[in-house]
């Protein structure tokens, strides 16, 4: 039985590109296959929107770009969109799923070969693999899967851009619905309702106003939004499995002068970070570029988190723009730049965009919504 879908969970072309990279990587490190376990790694290399639970779900990939997918029999139809040449290996509830893994490895011709293991594989799963594949050499993957996902293809970058476009649709809604006297939570529910009715897929919505916004990433709560509040709205949307991420800070009425000044500092810090993005620049240096602006303004102690994170099939993934990270940026990497200032008991400000590293700098993928969504902060 096949499952008819109008749209696959991820573009088949992107999966094919990932498999081509996997084949090249396997050849380079003289390995015969990959064992894929994490849900988003499965999605990236097998194209199936499933992951492990108390029941084993996994994928195996060989150097010929063939995929064997191991799945409980009652979920096998979900794996009908495997890449061309792939094979589903289903196991029944009463069976040992690792015998099925062995059969899949045999079919791929890697049962006695060198297999790289997804580093997110659970310890108990790894032990069972060792027992079921006694003639294979199992080695922890030291970066092949991460590398495949780290450098986005042009099609992946367009997928992130499309997700950012969807993400941006929250901000006109906020502009219309934001008002004094509504609670953060009630505004959250109103916005979520409108987004889902419009066919969008919210992954995370954070709405924080006034002193509540001084605690980054605090969930929307019962606090009443009031005139003079700075209101942080951080939204992560998903389209065809890729994430878009954006944060804007609204002014409800006329904020205090120090809030307006802090907003200007954060805006300048984000500009400085974007200008610092170049191939070869370290993640640490981009964080420092933004942090220096905030520190010079005397607000350094209130910038309490890293500057940004990678984004793609996961909302947060490598590379991380954080102090001490020597990793160098390369064209095709996709990251957020989100400096913030959080003054306890007073206010919070954050501005976030998703950017892609290019050969000569960067391009903003979340550019459908202006940075300044309230005139007083312009």
KAURUR-V683551 format. One record per backbone hydrogen bond with DSSP energy under -0.5 kcal/mol. NH is the residue of the N-H (numbers start at 1). CO is the residue of the C=O. Records with the same first field share a line. If there is no record, write none. Layout:
NH: CO ; CO
This chain:
3: 77
4: 2
15: 11
16: 12
17: 13
18: 14
19: 15
20: 16
21: 17
22: 18
23: 19
24: 20
25: 21
26: 22
27: 23
28: 24
29: 25
30: 27
31: 26
32: 114
33: 114
34: 61
35: 116
36: 34 ; 59
42: 38
43: 39
44: 40
45: 41
46: 42
47: 42 ; 43
48: 42
50: 48
52: 37
53: 55
58: 70
59: 36
60: 68
61: 34
62: 66
63: 32
65: 62
68: 60
69: 87
70: 58 ; 68
71: 69 ; 89
73: 91
75: 72
76: 73
78: 75
79: 76
80: 77
82: 79
86: 83
87: 67
89: 69
90: 88
91: 71
95: 92
97: 95
99: 96
100: 96
101: 97
102: 98
103: 99
104: 100
105: 101
106: 102
107: 103
108: 104
109: 105 ; 106
110: 105
111: 105
113: 110
115: 113 ; 137
116: 33
117: 139
118: 35 ; 116
121: 118
126: 122
127: 123
128: 124
129: 125
130: 126
131: 127
132: 128
133: 129
136: 133
137: 113
138: 136
139: 115 ; 137
141: 117
147: 143
148: 144
149: 145
150: 146
151: 147
152: 150 ; 332
157: 153
158: 154
159: 155
160: 156
161: 157
162: 158
163: 159
164: 160
165: 161
166: 162
167: 163
168: 164
169: 165 ; 166
170: 167
171: 168
172: 168
173: 169
174: 170
175: 171
176: 172
177: 173
178: 174
181: 225
182: 179
184: 223
185: 221
187: 183
188: 184
189: 185
190: 186
191: 187
192: 188
193: 189
194: 190
195: 191
196: 192
197: 193
198: 194
199: 196
200: 195
202: 200
203: 236
204: 236
206: 234
208: 232
210: 230
212: 209
213: 210
214: 211
215: 212
216: 214
218: 215
225: 182
228: 252
229: 226
231: 229 ; 250
232: 208 ; 230
233: 248
234: 206
235: 233 ; 246
236: 204
237: 235 ; 244
238: 201
239: 242
242: 239
243: 312
244: 237
246: 235
247: 352
248: 233
250: 231 ; 248
252: 229 ; 250
253: 251
255: 253
259: 256
260: 256
261: 257
262: 258
263: 259
264: 260
265: 261
266: 262
267: 263
268: 264
269: 265
270: 266
271: 267
272: 268
273: 269
274: 270
275: 271
276: 272
277: 273 ; 274
280: 329
281: 278
283: 327
284: 325
286: 282
287: 283
288: 284
289: 285
290: 286
291: 287
292: 288
293: 289
294: 290
295: 291
296: 292
297: 293
298: 295
299: 294
302: 299
303: 300
304: 302
307: 321
308: 321
310: 317 ; 319
311: 334
312: 314
317: 310
321: 308 ; 319
322: 320
325: 322
326: 324
329: 281
332: 357
333: 330
335: 355
336: 309
337: 353
338: 307
341: 349
342: 302
343: 347
344: 342
346: 343
347: 343
349: 341
351: 339
352: 247
353: 337
355: 335 ; 353
356: 363
357: 333
358: 361
361: 358
363: 356
365: 354 ; 363
366: 354
369: 366
373: 371
377: 374
378: 375
